[in-house]
Amino acid sequence: MRRPFIAGNWKMHLTKAESIDLAKALVDLAPSGASADVAVSPPFVYLDAVAAVVHGTSIGLAAQNLSEKPNGALTGEISAAMLRDLGCRYVIVGHSERRQFLGEIDSLVFEKANAALDAGMTPIVCVGETLEQRRAERTAEVIASQFGGSLAGMDADRIERVVIAYEPVWAIGTGVVATPQQAQDVHADLRKLLTSRYNAAIAGTVRIQYGGSVKPDNAVELLNQTDIDGALVGGASLNADSFWRIVTAAPKGHD
Ligand code: PGA
């Protein structure tokens, strides 16, 4: 049974005080033993403050990015070990905003995901097609190529520790959500890619989140699709109530 995993990606939003307040509100809402794993991903500079709030609760901490290098003279970069030191359990890798605007390519995403694993964190590796690619009916090909370049080079014992996030670029921050069927189709394709590269047992273990305009009113239908194991939530994660309504929309899990 794959336990659902709902992560809130706060992106480059909020002040320190707002981050702390949001984290506190979530801790208040979190019952002991929610049926989903939950994490929040504040900007780097607020990780420490948010860590102090969520420490010892059921809410995990995620960073939004990391360096692919373990340490060194790399001004402005942040290593996996530093994030681990602050209490991060997860790190988002290869978000489409970084692929699109910050030049991250599959080989770099692969290195970053491995750096996270080396430090004992779970990378949330993002893949997804643009609107142009979807219109040209190239979605399956784009996803297969991102899977090949960002994930498939890992050994079986590493891929089992990865979370994949399918985030169609055209659905991110646009209010245009993929239909449950559109999302399910790509998730099923990803699981097939896992089966052919690894095996059915591994494909049945790896969690695949959906991201892109997930809101309380569309979460139930999305999260109930057989191959959708959670959500990576942007805009709706900036409000404790709407984020928590998404968390509670998750079913117990899928086999
Ligand atoms: P959104 O962002 O929910 O605001 O569309 C999702 C994401 O980018 O992870």
Residues whose N, C-alpha, C, O or C-beta is under 5 A from the ligand:
A	BS01	PGA	N9 A171 I172 G173 T174 G211 G212 S213 V214 L232 V233 G234 G235 A236
